[in-house]
Amino acid sequence: MGRRPVPWKTGPGVAVLASNISVTRRPRLLLGLAGSSCALAIALSAVGRAQTPSPFAPLPLHVESPPDNLSTPEKIALGKLLFWDPILSGGQDVACATCHHPEHGYTDGRPLPIGVGGVGIGPKRTAAGATRLVKRNSPTILNVAFNGLLDASGPFDPTQAPMFWDSRVRGLEAQVLAPIESLEEMRGDHVGDGGGVAAAVARVAGVQQYRELFERAFGAPDAVTALNMSRAIAAFERSLVTTDSRFDRYLRGDKSALTPSEIFGMEAFDKQGCTLCHSGPMLSDYQVHVLGVPDNPAIGARDPGAEQRFAFRTPSLRNLAVTAPYMHGGTFDHVDTVVASFYRRPGNARGVDPLLQRVAVESNSQDITAFLATLNGTFERSIPRRVPSGLPPGGR
């Protein structure tokens, strides 16, 4: 007498027909024990998977500020004007926005920035009177409020947030002053080394509207100082967040936010080893790694990176659609090219991080690229019609 096939569920949505199993009376006890052991193993495996923390997390809906620089509308408004005002540069021709422009996702869309002496915005900017390129690609300041955030539910100290490709500066307030002191970026030859910030503060203090805005933002007269200038710009930059990406909506419970292929790409991103470095709310471990990525030949010399070992900080993968080109030298123009570069990255050559030996994306590169597109969000793009100095907003 033929036996009826028995469906045997082995996983979500997967069933195997046990049509060839023949059971007699004598081994029934053994079969029962074996079935119980199998069921226990499956249950324990499921518990283990449930307890494994996800490598992904949505961006917080609240931005953490340092206790001594709580954000206010007045600080943000002042910081935005300073951000766009070329008065901060030695030649009064370069603003923070020159290299961090909303048209290019708050980058400049160039492999390497042109600072002092350049003319124009974005990829069309020309060297003109500039004699020096800035040596590294301009990173976006979108979501810079969350730099260093590894766990959205854990403690976060914004004063210790790593900044720049080599993490040489901690905290946004310290970071915003560094380009003003940089010879290539904003200071130029107009003042000596170490005098860029002091000269910028003096110029800002000479503008009556700025004196009034600083007093309003900080509640005291004579408030135009380097510290308050850094606090205002940092407050503005912390307001530039993209918490509404489809990825974030999916992680917050909207399961219709991603397509099945994008979900597959997200799972492949994890399984193929990408989350060894790109995890957490910002898709970054905020560590420096040696990847063997080529330097930009335009700088004319090797870039030693962090710790003089050619290491660079793991970049966030958010908003890639508007922040090309990529990597520290801006040597990759397309997301899929970056993904493809990790096909066979040698994890044992010339000090390259051995973690790369555990990354393999050959069969899933298109799916992973599709997933990365879900990390794009909307952001504030407005440009002031004028700034208190009367100079062109964003520089020349």
C-alpha positions as CSV (number, residue, x, y, z in Angstrom):
1,M,0.0,0.0,0.0
2,G,1.6,3.3,-1.0
3,R,2.3,5.9,1.6
4,R,1.1,9.5,1.3
5,P,3.9,12.1,1.1
6,V,4.4,14.1,4.3
7,P,5.3,17.8,4.0
8,W,8.4,18.5,6.1
9,K,9.1,22.2,6.7
10,T,12.8,23.0,6.9
11,G,12.7,26.8,7.0
12,P,10.6,29.8,6.2
13,G,8.6,29.0,3.0
14,V,10.5,25.8,2.3
15,A,8.9,22.4,2.4
16,V,10.4,19.0,1.6
17,L,8.2,15.9,0.8
18,A,9.4,12.9,2.8
19,S,7.8,10.5,0.3
20,N,10.4,7.8,0.6
21,I,10.4,7.3,4.4
22,S,9.3,3.9,5.5
23,V,8.5,3.5,9.2
24,T,7.9,0.2,11.0
25,R,6.7,-0.4,14.5
26,R,10.1,-1.4,16.0
27,P,12.2,1.8,15.5
28,R,9.3,4.1,16.5
29,L,11.0,5.1,19.8
30,L,14.3,5.8,18.1
31,L,12.6,7.8,15.4
32,G,10.8,9.8,18.1
33,L,14.1,10.5,19.9
34,A,15.7,11.5,16.7
35,G,12.8,13.8,15.8
36,S,12.9,15.4,19.2
37,S,16.6,16.0,18.9
38,C,16.2,17.5,15.4
39,A,13.3,19.7,16.6
40,L,15.5,20.8,19.6
41,A,18.4,21.6,17.3
42,I,16.2,23.7,15.0
43,A,14.7,25.5,17.9
44,L,18.1,26.3,19.4
45,S,19.3,27.5,16.0
46,A,16.3,29.8,15.7
47,V,16.9,31.2,19.1
48,G,20.5,31.8,18.2
49,R,19.5,33.7,15.1
50,A,16.9,35.7,17.0
51,Q,19.5,36.7,19.6
52,T,22.1,37.7,17.0
53,P,22.0,41.5,16.8
54,S,21.3,43.1,13.5
55,P,24.2,44.9,11.9
56,F,21.8,47.6,10.8
57,A,20.0,50.4,12.7
58,P,18.0,53.5,11.6
59,L,19.3,56.9,12.2
60,P,18.0,58.5,15.5
61,L,15.3,61.0,15.1
62,H,16.9,63.2,17.7
63,V,20.3,64.8,17.2
64,E,22.7,64.8,20.2
65,S,24.6,68.0,20.8
66,P,27.4,68.7,23.3
67,P,26.2,69.9,26.7
68,D,28.0,73.2,26.1
69,N,26.6,73.8,22.7
70,L,22.9,72.9,22.7
71,S,21.3,73.7,19.4
72,T,18.9,76.6,19.1
73,P,17.3,78.2,16.1
74,E,19.4,81.3,16.5
75,K,22.7,79.3,16.5
76,I,21.6,77.3,13.5
77,A,20.6,80.4,11.5
78,L,23.9,82.2,12.4
79,G,25.9,79.0,11.5
80,K,24.2,78.8,8.1
81,L,25.2,82.4,7.3
82,L,28.8,81.8,8.4
83,F,28.9,78.5,6.5
84,W,28.0,80.3,3.2
85,D,30.1,83.5,3.9
86,P,33.5,83.7,2.2
87,I,34.5,86.2,4.8
88,L,36.0,83.2,6.7
89,S,38.8,82.7,4.1
90,G,42.0,84.6,3.9
91,G,41.2,86.0,0.4
92,Q,37.5,86.2,1.2
93,D,36.8,84.1,-1.9
94,V,36.2,80.6,-0.4
95,A,33.3,79.6,1.9
96,C,32.7,76.3,3.7
97,A,29.9,75.8,1.1
98,T,32.4,76.0,-1.7
99,C,33.5,72.4,-1.0
100,H,30.3,71.4,0.7
101,H,27.5,72.5,-1.6
102,P,23.9,71.1,-1.5
103,E,23.9,70.7,-5.3
104,H,26.4,67.9,-4.7
105,G,25.1,66.4,-1.5
106,Y,27.2,68.8,0.6
107,T,30.4,67.7,-1.2
108,D,31.9,69.5,-4.3
109,G,31.4,66.7,-6.8
110,R,35.1,66.7,-7.6
111,P,37.8,64.1,-7.1
112,L,39.9,66.6,-5.2
113,P,38.7,70.1,-4.0
114,I,40.1,73.4,-5.2
115,G,40.2,75.8,-2.4
116,V,41.9,79.2,-2.3
117,G,42.2,80.9,-5.7
118,G,39.7,78.7,-7.4
119,V,36.6,80.0,-9.4
120,G,33.2,78.3,-9.7
121,I,31.3,75.6,-7.8
122,G,31.4,71.9,-8.1
123,P,32.9,69.9,-11.0
124,K,33.1,73.1,-13.0
125,R,35.3,74.9,-10.5
126,T,38.7,75.8,-12.1
127,A,42.0,76.4,-10.5
128,A,42.4,80.0,-11.9
129,G,44.9,81.5,-9.4
130,A,45.1,78.4,-7.2
131,T,48.4,76.7,-7.1
132,R,47.5,73.8,-4.7
133,L,44.9,71.1,-4.7
134,V,43.4,70.0,-1.5
135,K,44.9,66.5,-1.0
136,R,41.8,64.5,-0.2
137,N,38.3,64.1,-1.5
138,S,35.7,66.4,0.2
139,P,33.5,64.2,2.4
140,T,29.8,65.1,2.7
141,I,28.6,66.8,5.9
142,L,25.2,65.2,5.6
143,N,24.6,63.3,8.9
144,V,27.9,64.5,10.3
145,A,25.9,64.9,13.5
146,F,26.1,61.1,13.8
147,N,29.8,60.6,13.1
148,G,31.0,57.9,15.5
149,L,27.6,56.6,16.3
150,L,27.8,52.8,16.4
151,D,24.7,51.9,18.4
152,A,21.6,54.0,18.1
153,S,20.3,52.8,21.5
154,G,23.7,53.3,23.4
155,P,25.5,56.4,24.8
156,F,27.0,58.8,22.3
157,D,29.4,61.6,23.0
158,P,29.4,64.1,20.1
159,T,32.6,65.7,21.4
160,Q,34.5,62.5,20.5
161,A,33.1,62.1,17.0
162,P,35.9,61.3,14.6
163,M,36.4,63.8,11.7
164,F,38.3,63.8,8.4
165,W,39.5,60.8,6.4
166,D,42.2,60.1,9.0
167,S,40.1,60.9,12.2
168,R,42.8,63.4,13.2
169,V,40.2,65.7,14.9
170,R,37.5,64.8,17.4
171,G,34.2,66.7,17.6
172,L,32.5,68.9,15.1
173,E,33.3,72.1,16.9
174,A,37.0,71.4,16.5
175,Q,36.6,70.2,12.9
176,V,34.9,73.4,11.5
177,L,37.9,75.5,12.4
178,A,40.5,73.3,10.7
179,P,39.8,74.3,7.1
180,I,40.0,77.9,8.0
181,E,43.6,77.3,9.1
182,S,44.4,75.1,6.1
183,L,46.7,76.7,3.6
184,E,45.1,75.0,0.6
185,E,41.5,75.2,1.7
186,M,40.7,78.6,3.1
187,R,43.7,80.4,4.7
188,G,45.9,80.9,1.7
189,D,49.0,83.0,1.9
190,H,47.2,86.0,3.2
191,V,48.1,85.3,6.9
192,G,50.8,83.2,8.4
193,D,50.5,79.6,9.7
194,G,48.2,79.5,12.7
195,G,46.7,82.9,12.0
196,G,43.7,81.9,9.9
197,V,41.1,81.6,12.6
198,A,42.1,84.7,14.4
199,A,42.0,86.7,11.2
200,A,38.6,85.3,10.3
201,V,37.2,86.2,13.7
202,A,38.5,89.8,13.4
203,R,36.8,90.2,10.0
204,V,33.5,88.8,11.2
205,A,33.6,91.0,14.3
206,G,33.9,94.0,12.0
207,V,30.5,93.4,10.5
208,Q,27.7,95.0,12.6
209,Q,25.0,92.5,11.6
210,Y,27.3,89.6,12.7
211,R,27.9,91.3,16.1
212,E,24.1,91.5,16.6
213,L,23.5,87.9,15.5
214,F,26.2,86.5,17.8
215,E,24.8,88.5,20.7
216,R,21.3,87.1,19.9
217,A,22.6,83.5,19.6
218,F,24.8,83.5,22.6
219,G,23.1,85.9,24.9
220,A,26.0,88.2,25.6
221,P,27.8,91.2,24.0
222,D,31.2,90.8,22.4
223,A,30.2,87.2,21.6
224,V,32.2,87.0,18.3
225,T,34.9,84.6,19.3
226,A,36.5,81.6,17.6
227,L,34.7,79.2,20.1
228,N,31.3,80.7,19.4
229,M,31.9,80.8,15.6
230,S,32.7,77.0,15.8
231,R,29.7,76.4,17.9
232,A,27.3,78.2,15.5
233,I,28.7,76.4,12.4
234,A,28.6,73.0,14.1
235,A,25.0,73.6,15.2
236,F,24.1,74.3,11.5
237,E,25.9,71.3,10.3
238,R,24.2,69.1,12.9
239,S,20.8,70.2,11.4
240,L,21.7,68.5,8.0
241,V,20.4,65.0,8.5
242,T,18.6,62.5,6.2
243,T,16.5,60.4,8.6
244,D,13.8,59.6,6.0
245,S,15.6,57.2,3.7
246,R,13.7,54.1,2.6
247,F,16.2,52.0,4.5
248,D,15.4,53.9,7.7
249,R,11.6,53.6,7.1
250,Y,12.0,49.8,6.6
251,L,14.0,49.4,9.8
252,R,11.4,51.4,11.7
253,G,8.7,49.0,10.6
254,D,7.5,50.0,7.1
255,K,8.1,46.7,5.4
256,S,6.8,48.0,2.1
257,A,9.7,50.6,1.9
258,L,12.1,48.1,0.3
259,T,11.5,45.8,-2.7
260,P,12.3,42.1,-2.4
261,S,15.4,42.5,-4.5
262,E,16.6,45.4,-2.2
263,I,16.0,43.2,0.8
264,F,18.0,40.4,-0.8
265,G,20.7,42.9,-1.5
266,M,20.7,44.0,2.2
267,E,21.0,40.4,3.3
268,A,23.8,39.8,0.8
269,F,25.6,42.9,2.0
270,D,25.7,41.3,5.5
271,K,26.4,37.7,4.4
272,Q,29.2,38.7,2.0
273,G,31.2,40.5,4.8
274,C,30.4,44.1,4.0
275,T,29.1,44.7,7.5
276,L,32.5,43.8,9.0
277,C,33.2,47.5,8.5
278,H,29.9,49.1,7.3
279,S,27.4,48.6,10.1
280,G,25.3,50.6,12.6
281,P,23.2,53.6,11.8
282,M,25.8,55.3,9.6
283,L,27.0,52.1,8.0
284,S,30.5,52.7,9.3
285,D,32.6,51.3,12.2
286,Y,34.5,54.6,12.3
287,Q,37.8,52.8,12.3
288,V,40.7,53.3,10.0
289,H,41.6,50.5,7.6
290,V,44.2,49.9,4.9
291,L,42.3,48.9,1.8
292,G,45.0,49.4,-0.9
293,V,42.8,52.0,-2.7
294,P,44.8,54.0,-5.2
295,D,45.7,57.6,-4.3
296,N,44.8,60.4,-6.7
297,P,47.8,60.9,-9.0
298,A,47.1,64.6,-9.1
299,I,48.6,65.0,-5.6
300,G,52.0,63.9,-6.9
301,A,52.9,61.8,-3.9
302,R,51.7,58.9,-1.8
303,D,49.1,59.9,0.8
304,P,50.2,58.2,4.1
305,G,46.8,58.4,5.7
306,A,46.2,57.8,9.4
307,E,49.1,56.7,11.5
308,Q,51.4,56.9,8.5
309,R,50.3,53.5,7.3
310,F,48.0,54.4,4.4
311,A,44.9,53.8,6.5
312,F,41.7,55.8,6.1
313,R,38.4,55.9,8.0
314,T,35.5,53.8,6.9
315,P,33.1,56.2,5.1
316,S,29.4,56.2,5.7
317,L,27.4,54.7,2.8
318,R,24.5,57.0,3.1
319,N,23.5,59.3,0.2
320,L,25.9,57.8,-2.3
321,A,23.6,58.9,-5.1
322,V,24.6,62.6,-4.6
323,T,28.1,62.4,-3.1
324,A,30.3,61.0,-6.0
325,P,33.2,60.6,-6.5
326,Y,34.2,58.2,-3.8
327,M,37.1,57.1,-1.5
328,H,39.8,59.4,0.0
329,G,41.3,60.3,-3.4
330,G,38.0,60.6,-5.3
331,T,39.2,57.9,-7.7
332,F,35.9,56.0,-8.1
333,D,33.0,57.7,-10.1
334,H,30.3,55.1,-9.6
335,V,28.9,53.1,-6.8
336,D,28.9,49.8,-8.7
337,T,32.6,50.4,-9.5
338,V,33.4,50.7,-5.8
339,V,31.4,47.5,-5.1
340,A,33.2,45.7,-7.9
341,S,36.6,46.7,-6.5
342,F,36.0,44.4,-3.6
343,Y,35.6,41.3,-5.8
344,R,39.1,40.0,-5.1
345,R,40.8,42.6,-2.8
346,P,44.0,41.0,-1.4
347,G,43.7,40.9,2.4
348,N,47.3,39.8,2.9
349,A,49.2,42.2,0.6
350,R,51.3,45.2,1.7
351,G,49.6,45.5,5.1
352,V,46.1,45.5,3.6
353,D,43.5,44.8,6.3
354,P,43.0,41.0,6.7
355,L,39.3,41.7,7.1
356,L,39.1,42.0,3.4
357,Q,39.8,38.3,3.0
358,R,36.3,37.8,4.4
359,V,34.6,40.0,1.9
360,A,33.3,38.4,-1.3
361,V,30.7,40.2,-3.4
362,E,31.2,38.6,-6.9
363,S,27.8,37.0,-7.2
364,N,25.8,39.7,-5.5
365,S,27.3,43.0,-6.6
366,Q,24.2,44.2,-8.5
367,D,21.9,43.3,-5.5
368,I,24.2,45.1,-3.1
369,T,24.3,48.2,-5.4
370,A,20.5,48.2,-5.4
371,F,20.4,48.0,-1.6
372,L,22.8,50.9,-1.3
373,A,20.4,53.1,-3.3
374,T,17.9,52.8,-0.5
375,L,20.2,54.8,1.8
376,N,19.5,58.1,0.1
377,G,17.4,60.6,1.9
378,T,16.1,64.1,1.5
379,F,17.9,67.1,2.9
380,E,17.9,70.9,3.3
381,R,19.1,72.6,0.1
382,S,18.4,76.3,0.5
383,I,21.0,78.9,-0.2
384,P,21.0,82.3,1.5
385,R,20.2,85.1,-0.9
386,R,22.8,87.2,0.9
387,V,25.3,87.0,3.7
388,P,26.2,89.8,6.2
389,S,29.6,90.5,4.7
390,G,27.9,91.4,1.3
391,L,30.2,88.9,-0.4
392,P,28.8,86.3,-2.9
393,P,27.3,83.4,-0.9
394,G,29.4,80.3,-1.4
395,G,32.4,82.3,-2.7
396,R,33.3,83.3,-6.2
